[in-house]
Amino acid sequence: MIKLDNFSSFFVANWKLNGNFKFIDQFITEISLPQDTTKCVVICPTTIHLDYMSKNKTKFYVGAQNVSQHKDGAFTGEISADSLSDLNVNFCIVGHSERRQFFFEKNEDINHKSENLIKKNIIPIVCVGETLEDKEKGITNGILEEQLKKSIPISSNFQNTIIAYEPVWAIGTGLTPTNKEINDTHSFIREHNSKFNKFKIIYGGSVKANNVNEITSLLNVDGALIGGASLKSDEFTKIIQD
């Protein structure tokens, strides 16, 4: 398992349902990785491209976008943690808001997925976040506390798990919380339960080259989960170089 303590910050590219072999070849050729080796860069392509990406990576890590909550069995179309381990995958996003919203994933499902990943020495990046309705009701902290309590397994600790705070209302909308809101929310995640004091906590939600530096420089932010901007090699280079 990757030693998280070796890194000061984490930049995770979530390509979602995008990319092909030609795109990967061009992207890898065009990006420029940071000279600062304490920055951990992770790229998460579609599952079908994980093996190709693993064999062609250069100074970055490969992550998956999802994993099954089942270890094996009659679950057509699912991808197990064992299979990801065979492909030398180091990280895996779990509980992304799109998985929760469109595929009806529950906190308990995310808990099982994370547990399976940890057992295979793969670091789960566990996503939590509130909807706009939650925010307007003033119940963000309550929602996050419930998600963290039920989504993160007992075996998780600051050495084997990353938390990603991604306000649902900020994903792909161009909207972002204020820097104070981001820092305060990360502080709440870290401090509401002593279990999370030392966890790496990254931010996701409309992260771009023009705002990443001010976000990642916040006291309680340890990096970024990047969506659309990670599909543009020049934009992503600026993000990871800042």
Rosetta blueprint (number, residue, H / E / L):
1 M L
2 I L
3 K L
4 L H
5 D H
6 N H
7 F L
8 S L
9 S E
10 F E
11 F E
12 V E
13 A E
14 N E
15 W L
16 K L
17 L L
18 N L
19 G L
20 N L
21 F H
22 K H
23 F H
24 I H
25 D H
26 Q H
27 F H
28 I H
29 T H
30 E H
31 I L
32 S L
33 L L
34 P L
35 Q L
36 D L
37 T L
38 T L
39 K E
40 C E
41 V E
42 V E
43 I E
44 C E
45 P L
46 T L
47 T H
48 I H
49 H H
50 L H
51 D H
52 Y H
53 M H
54 S H
55 K H
56 N H
57 K L
58 T L
59 K L
60 F L
61 Y E
62 V E
63 G E
64 A E
65 Q L
66 N L
67 V L
68 S L
69 Q L
70 H L
71 K L
72 D L
73 G L
74 A L
75 F L
76 T L
77 G L
78 E L
79 I L
80 S L
81 A H
82 D H
83 S H
84 L H
85 S H
86 D H
87 L L
88 N L
89 V L
90 N L
91 F E
92 C E
93 I E
94 V E
95 G L
96 H L
97 S H
98 E H
99 R H
100 R H
101 Q H
102 F H
103 F L
104 F L
105 E L
106 K L
107 N H
108 E H
109 D H
110 I H
111 N H
112 H H
113 K H
114 S H
115 E H
116 N H
117 L H
118 I H
119 K H
120 K L
121 N L
122 I L
123 I E
124 P E
125 I E
126 V E
127 C E
128 V E
129 G L
130 E L
131 T L
132 L H
133 E H
134 D H
135 K H
136 E H
137 K H
138 G L
139 I L
140 T H
141 N H
142 G H
143 I H
144 L H
145 E H
146 E H
147 Q H
148 L H
149 K H
150 K H
151 S H
152 I L
153 P L
154 I L
155 S L
156 S L
157 N L
158 F L
159 Q L
160 N L
161 T L
162 I E
163 I E
164 A E
165 Y E
166 E L
167 P L
168 V H
169 W H
170 A H
171 I L
172 G L
173 T L
174 G L
175 L L
176 T L
177 P L
178 T L
179 N H
180 K H
181 E H
182 I H
183 N H
184 D H
185 T H
186 H H
187 S H
188 F H
189 I H
190 R H
191 E H
192 H L
193 N L
194 S H
195 K H
196 F H
197 N L
198 K L
199 F L
200 K E
201 I E
202 I E
203 Y E
204 G E
205 G L
206 S L
207 V L
208 K L
209 A L
210 N L
211 N L
212 V H
213 N H
214 E H
215 I H
216 T H
217 S L
218 L L
219 L L
220 N L
221 V L
222 D L
223 G E
224 A E
225 L E
226 I E
227 G L
228 G H
229 A H
230 S H
231 L H
232 K L
233 S H
234 D H
235 E H
236 F H
237 T H
238 K H
239 I H
240 I H
241 Q H
242 D L
